[in-house]
């Protein structure tokens, strides 16, 4: 598998634009709204977390992602 950094950045931008509509999302919700497959969504989420744009947290309902 060849990792395309530009595609990961584009997917990250897509996630950020969707996340501005609500305060937090589960992985499944992000997958539905972005229509990204598991790998593409994971790579984009990791990039956004590393860049400090989003955070990953856990509560009684499971893991969720939110804008920083």
The first five atom37 places (N, CA, C, CB, O) and aatype in JSON, in Angstrom:
{
  "aatype": [20, 20, 20, 20, 20, 20, 20, 20, 20, 20, 20, 20, 20, 20, 20, 20, 20, 20, 20, 20, 20, 20, 20, 20, 20, 20, 20, 20, 20, 20, 20, 20, 20, 20, 20, 20, 20, 20, 20, 20, 20, 20, 20, 20, 20, 20, 20, 20, 20, 20, 20, 20, 20, 20, 20, 20, 20, 20, 20, 20, 20, 20, 20, 20, 20, 20, 20, 20],
  "atom_mask": [
    [1, 1, 1, 1, 1],
    [1, 1, 1, 1, 1],
    [1, 1, 1, 1, 1],
    [1, 1, 1, 1, 1],
    [1, 1, 1, 1, 1],
    [1, 1, 1, 1, 1],
    [1, 1, 1, 1, 1],
    [1, 1, 1, 1, 1],
    [1, 1, 1, 1, 1],
    [1, 1, 1, 1, 1],
    [1, 1, 1, 1, 1],
    [1, 1, 1, 1, 1],
    [1, 1, 1, 1, 1],
    [1, 1, 1, 1, 1],
    [1, 1, 1, 1, 1],
    [1, 1, 1, 1, 1],
    [1, 1, 1, 1, 1],
    [1, 1, 1, 1, 1],
    [1, 1, 1, 1, 1],
    [1, 1, 1, 1, 1],
    [1, 1, 1, 1, 1],
    [1, 1, 1, 1, 1],
    [1, 1, 1, 1, 1],
    [1, 1, 1, 1, 1],
    [1, 1, 1, 1, 1],
    [1, 1, 1, 1, 1],
    [1, 1, 1, 1, 1],
    [1, 1, 1, 1, 1],
    [1, 1, 1, 1, 1],
    [1, 1, 1, 1, 1],
    [1, 1, 1, 1, 1],
    [1, 1, 1, 1, 1],
    [1, 1, 1, 1, 1],
    [1, 1, 1, 1, 1],
    [1, 1, 1, 1, 1],
    [1, 1, 1, 1, 1],
    [1, 1, 1, 1, 1],
    [1, 1, 1, 1, 1],
    [1, 1, 1, 1, 1],
    [1, 1, 1, 1, 1],
    [1, 1, 1, 1, 1],
    [1, 1, 1, 1, 1],
    [1, 1, 1, 1, 1],
    [1, 1, 1, 1, 1],
    [1, 1, 1, 1, 1],
    [1, 1, 1, 1, 1],
    [1, 1, 1, 1, 1],
    [1, 1, 1, 1, 1],
    [1, 1, 1, 1, 1],
    [1, 1, 1, 1, 1],
    [1, 1, 1, 1, 1],
    [1, 1, 1, 1, 1],
    [1, 1, 1, 1, 1],
    [1, 1, 1, 1, 1],
    [1, 1, 1, 1, 1],
    [1, 1, 1, 1, 1],
    [1, 1, 1, 1, 1],
    [1, 1, 1, 1, 1],
    [1, 1, 1, 1, 1],
    [1, 1, 1, 1, 1],
    [1, 1, 1, 1, 1],
    [1, 1, 1, 1, 1],
    [1, 1, 1, 1, 1],
    [1, 1, 1, 1, 1],
    [1, 1, 1, 1, 1],
    [1, 1, 1, 1, 1],
    [1, 1, 1, 1, 1],
    [1, 1, 1, 1, 1]
  ],
  "atom_positions": [
    [[0.84, -1.18, 0.0], [0.0, 0.0, 0.0], [0.89, 1.24, 0.0], [-0.96, 0.0, 1.22], [1.76, 1.39, 0.86]],
    [[0.67, 2.12, -0.95], [1.4, 3.37, -1.04], [0.6, 4.45, -0.33], [1.68, 3.76, -2.53], [-0.58, 4.65, -0.62]],
    [[1.26, 5.15, 0.59], [0.57, 6.21, 1.34], [0.72, 7.52, 0.57], [1.14, 6.34, 2.79], [1.84, 7.97, 0.3]],
    [[-0.4, 8.12, 0.24], [-0.43, 9.39, -0.49], [-0.73, 10.5, 0.51], [-1.49, 9.36, -1.64], [-1.86, 10.66, 0.95]],
    [[0.3, 11.27, 0.87], [0.13, 12.3, 1.9], [-0.85, 13.38, 1.48], [1.48, 12.92, 2.22], [-1.57, 13.91, 2.32]],
    [[-0.89, 13.7, 0.21], [-1.83, 14.73, -0.26], [-3.27, 14.26, -0.09], [-1.56, 15.08, -1.73], [-4.15, 15.04, 0.28]],
    [[-3.51, 12.98, -0.37], [-4.86, 12.44, -0.2], [-5.25, 12.43, 1.28], [-4.94, 11.0, -0.79], [-6.39, 12.73, 1.62]],
    [[-4.3, 12.11, 2.15], [-4.57, 12.11, 3.59], [-4.92, 13.53, 4.04], [-3.35, 11.57, 4.39], [-5.84, 13.71, 4.83]],
    [[-4.2, 14.53, 3.54], [-4.49, 15.92, 3.9], [-5.86, 16.35, 3.39], [-3.4, 16.86, 3.34], [-6.6, 17.04, 4.09]],
    [[-6.2, 15.95, 2.17], [-7.54, 16.28, 1.62], [-8.63, 15.63, 2.47], [-7.66, 15.8, 0.15], [-9.65, 16.26, 2.77]],
    [[-8.43, 14.38, 2.85], [-9.4, 13.69, 3.7], [-9.51, 14.36, 5.06], [-9.02, 12.2, 3.87], [-10.59, 14.46, 5.63]],
    [[-8.37, 14.83, 5.59], [-8.38, 15.56, 6.85], [-9.19, 16.84, 6.76], [-6.96, 15.88, 7.28], [-9.93, 17.18, 7.68]],
    [[-9.04, 17.55, 5.65], [-9.83, 18.77, 5.44], [-11.31, 18.47, 5.38], [-9.38, 19.49, 4.17], [-12.14, 19.23, 5.89]],
    [[-11.64, 17.36, 4.75], [-13.04, 16.93, 4.66], [-13.6, 16.66, 6.06], [-13.16, 15.66, 3.78], [-14.72, 17.04, 6.37]],
    [[-12.81, 15.99, 6.89], [-13.23, 15.68, 8.25], [-13.44, 16.96, 9.05], [-12.2, 14.78, 8.95], [-14.45, 17.1, 9.74]],
    [[-12.49, 17.89, 8.97], [-12.59, 19.14, 9.71], [-13.86, 19.91, 9.31], [-11.35, 20.01, 9.46], [-14.56, 20.42, 10.18]],
    [[-14.15, 19.98, 8.02], [-15.34, 20.72, 7.59], [-16.61, 20.07, 8.11], [-15.38, 20.8, 6.06], [-17.57, 20.78, 8.43]],
    [[-16.65, 18.77, 8.2], [-17.82, 18.06, 8.74], [-17.9, 18.26, 10.25], [-17.75, 16.55, 8.39], [-18.99, 18.43, 10.8]],
    [[-16.75, 18.23, 10.93], [-16.75, 18.33, 12.39], [-17.15, 19.71, 12.89], [-15.38, 17.98, 12.93], [-17.47, 19.86, 14.06]],
    [[-17.14, 20.7, 12.04], [-17.56, 22.05, 12.45], [-19.08, 22.13, 12.64], [-17.12, 23.07, 11.41], [-19.57, 23.12, 13.19]],
    [[-19.81, 21.12, 12.21], [-21.28, 21.13, 12.3], [-21.78, 20.65, 13.66], [-21.87, 20.27, 11.2], [-22.84, 21.08, 14.12]],
    [[-21.03, 19.74, 14.32], [-21.4, 19.23, 15.65], [-20.16, 19.24, 16.52], [-22.03, 17.79, 15.56], [-19.04, 19.4, 16.01]],
    [[-20.33, 19.06, 17.8], [-19.17, 19.16, 18.69], [-18.35, 17.88, 18.77], [-19.63, 19.54, 20.07], [-17.16, 17.95, 19.07]],
    [[-18.95, 16.72, 18.52], [-18.18, 15.48, 18.61], [-18.81, 14.39, 17.75], [-18.09, 15.02, 20.05], [-20.01, 14.39, 17.48]],
    [[-17.95, 13.47, 17.33], [-18.36, 12.39, 16.44], [-17.7, 11.09, 16.84], [-18.03, 12.73, 14.98], [-16.56, 11.08, 17.31]],
    [[-18.41, 9.99, 16.65], [-17.8, 8.67, 16.79], [-17.12, 8.31, 15.46], [-18.88, 7.58, 17.2], [-17.34, 8.97, 14.45]],
    [[-16.31, 7.28, 15.48], [-15.65, 6.82, 14.25], [-16.71, 6.44, 13.21], [-14.73, 5.6, 14.54], [-16.59, 6.81, 12.04]],
    [[-17.74, 5.72, 13.64], [-18.79, 5.29, 12.71], [-19.51, 6.47, 12.09], [-19.78, 4.39, 13.43], [-19.82, 6.46, 10.9]],
    [[-19.79, 7.5, 12.9], [-20.45, 8.7, 12.36], [-19.57, 9.38, 11.32], [-20.79, 9.68, 13.49], [-20.05, 9.79, 10.26]],
    [[-18.28, 9.52, 11.63], [-17.37, 10.14, 10.67], [-17.28, 9.33, 9.38], [-15.98, 10.31, 11.29], [-17.19, 9.88, 8.29]],
    [[-17.3, 8.02, 9.53], [-17.23, 7.16, 8.34], [-18.47, 7.34, 7.46], [-17.08, 5.68, 8.76], [-18.36, 7.35, 6.24]],
    [[-19.62, 7.46, 8.08], [-20.85, 7.67, 7.32], [-20.83, 9.02, 6.61], [-22.07, 7.57, 8.24], [-21.14, 9.1, 5.42]],
    [[-20.47, 10.08, 7.35], [-20.52, 11.43, 6.78], [-19.43, 11.67, 5.74], [-20.39, 12.44, 7.88], [-19.67, 12.39, 4.76]],
    [[-18.24, 11.09, 5.93], [-17.15, 11.32, 4.97], [-17.14, 10.32, 3.83], [-15.81, 11.27, 5.69], [-16.58, 10.58, 2.77]],
    [[-17.75, 9.16, 4.06], [-17.75, 8.06, 3.08], [-16.33, 7.55, 2.78], [-18.41, 8.52, 1.79], [-16.05, 7.08, 1.68]],
    [[-15.47, 7.65, 3.79], [-14.1, 7.14, 3.67], [-14.06, 5.71, 4.2], [-13.09, 8.04, 4.44], [-14.83, 5.34, 5.09]],
    [[-13.15, 4.91, 3.63], [-13.0, 3.55, 4.16], [-12.21, 3.61, 5.46], [-12.3, 2.62, 3.12], [-11.68, 4.66, 5.82]],
    [[-12.12, 2.49, 6.16], [-11.46, 2.44, 7.47], [-10.05, 3.0, 7.45], [-11.44, 1.03, 7.99], [-9.68, 3.82, 8.28]],
    [[-9.25, 2.54, 6.49], [-7.84, 2.95, 6.42], [-7.71, 4.43, 6.15], [-7.12, 2.16, 5.33], [-6.94, 5.11, 6.83]],
    [[-8.44, 4.95, 5.17], [-8.33, 6.37, 4.83], [-8.78, 7.25, 5.99], [-9.16, 6.68, 3.59], [-8.18, 8.29, 6.26]],
    [[-9.85, 6.85, 6.67], [-10.33, 7.62, 7.81], [-9.32, 7.58, 8.96], [-11.7, 7.09, 8.28], [-9.04, 8.61, 9.57]],
    [[-8.77, 6.42, 9.25], [-7.77, 6.28, 10.33], [-6.55, 7.14, 10.05], [-7.35, 4.82, 10.49], [-6.07, 7.85, 10.94]],
    [[-6.04, 7.1, 8.83], [-4.85, 7.88, 8.49], [-5.12, 9.38, 8.63], [-4.4, 7.56, 7.07], [-4.28, 10.12, 9.14]],
    [[-6.27, 9.82, 8.17], [-6.62, 11.24, 8.27], [-6.81, 11.65, 9.73], [-7.9, 11.54, 7.46], [-6.36, 12.73, 10.13]],
    [[-7.45, 10.82, 10.54], [-7.63, 11.12, 11.95], [-6.29, 11.2, 12.67], [-8.53, 10.07, 12.61], [-6.08, 12.08, 13.5]],
    [[-5.38, 10.28, 12.36], [-4.05, 10.3, 12.99], [-3.31, 11.59, 12.65], [-3.23, 9.09, 12.55], [-2.68, 12.19, 13.51]],
    [[-3.39, 12.02, 11.4], [-2.75, 13.26, 10.99], [-3.33, 14.45, 11.75], [-2.9, 13.47, 9.48], [-2.59, 15.3, 12.24]],
    [[-4.64, 14.51, 11.83], [-5.3, 15.63, 12.52], [-4.97, 15.65, 14.01], [-6.81, 15.55, 12.32], [-4.81, 16.72, 14.59]],
    [[-4.88, 14.48, 14.63], [-4.51, 14.4, 16.04], [-3.06, 14.85, 16.22], [-4.7, 12.95, 16.58], [-2.77, 15.62, 17.14]],
    [[-2.16, 14.38, 15.36], [-0.75, 14.78, 15.44], [-0.57, 16.28, 15.27], [0.07, 14.03, 14.39], [0.29, 16.89, 15.91]],
    [[-1.38, 16.88, 14.4], [-1.28, 18.31, 14.15], [-2.0, 19.14, 15.21], [-1.84, 18.63, 12.78], [-1.94, 20.37, 15.18]],
    [[-2.67, 18.47, 16.15], [-3.36, 19.16, 17.23], [-4.67, 19.81, 16.82], [-2.47, 20.19, 17.79], [-5.17, 20.68, 17.54]],
    [[-5.23, 19.41, 15.69], [-6.48, 20.0, 15.21], [-7.71, 19.35, 15.83], [-6.56, 19.88, 13.7], [-8.74, 19.99, 16.02]],
    [[-7.58, 18.07, 16.16], [-8.68, 17.36, 16.82], [-8.11, 16.58, 17.99], [-9.42, 16.4, 15.83], [-6.9, 16.4, 18.12]],
    [[-9.02, 16.13, 18.86], [-8.61, 15.29, 19.98], [-9.48, 14.04, 19.99], [-8.72, 16.06, 21.33], [-10.6, 14.03, 19.49]],
    [[-8.94, 13.0, 20.58], [-9.66, 11.74, 20.73], [-9.89, 11.54, 22.22], [-8.87, 10.52, 20.11], [-8.96, 11.62, 23.02]],
    [[-11.13, 11.29, 22.6], [-11.48, 11.08, 24.0], [-12.39, 9.86, 24.12], [-12.16, 12.32, 24.6], [-12.83, 9.29, 23.13]],
    [[-12.64, 9.49, 25.37], [-13.51, 8.34, 25.65], [-14.47, 8.75, 26.75], [-12.68, 7.06, 26.06], [-14.11, 9.46, 27.69]],
    [[-15.7, 8.27, 26.63], [-16.68, 8.43, 27.7], [-17.43, 7.12, 27.84], [-17.66, 9.63, 27.41], [-17.02, 6.1, 27.29]],
    [[-18.54, 7.14, 28.57], [-19.27, 5.89, 28.81], [-19.87, 5.29, 27.54], [-20.38, 6.13, 29.81], [-20.26, 4.12, 27.53]],
    [[-19.96, 6.09, 26.47], [-20.52, 5.6, 25.2], [-19.45, 5.11, 24.24], [-21.33, 6.68, 24.54], [-19.78, 4.5, 23.22]],
    [[-18.19, 5.36, 24.53], [-17.09, 4.9, 23.67], [-16.16, 6.04, 23.29], [-17.64, 4.25, 22.43], [-16.15, 7.1, 23.91]],
    [[-15.37, 5.79, 22.26], [-14.38, 6.76, 21.78], [-15.07, 7.77, 20.87], [-13.22, 6.05, 21.03], [-15.94, 7.42, 20.08]],
    [[-14.67, 9.03, 21.01], [-15.2, 10.06, 20.11], [-14.09, 11.05, 19.75], [-16.39, 10.8, 20.77], [-13.06, 11.12, 20.4]],
    [[-14.34, 11.8, 18.7], [-13.4, 12.78, 18.18], [-14.06, 14.15, 18.22], [-12.94, 12.43, 16.73], [-15.25, 14.29, 17.94]],
    [[-13.26, 15.18, 18.59], [-13.79, 16.54, 18.67], [-12.7, 17.51, 18.23], [-14.27, 16.86, 20.11], [-11.51, 17.22, 18.3]],
    [[-13.14, 18.67, 17.78], [-12.2, 19.73, 17.41], [-11.49, 20.24, 18.66], [-12.91, 20.89, 16.68], [-12.09, 20.29, 19.73]],
    [[-10.25, 20.61, 18.52], [-9.5, 21.22, 19.63], [-9.85, 22.68, 19.73], [-7.99, 21.05, 19.45], [-9.33, 23.38, 20.6]]
  ]
}
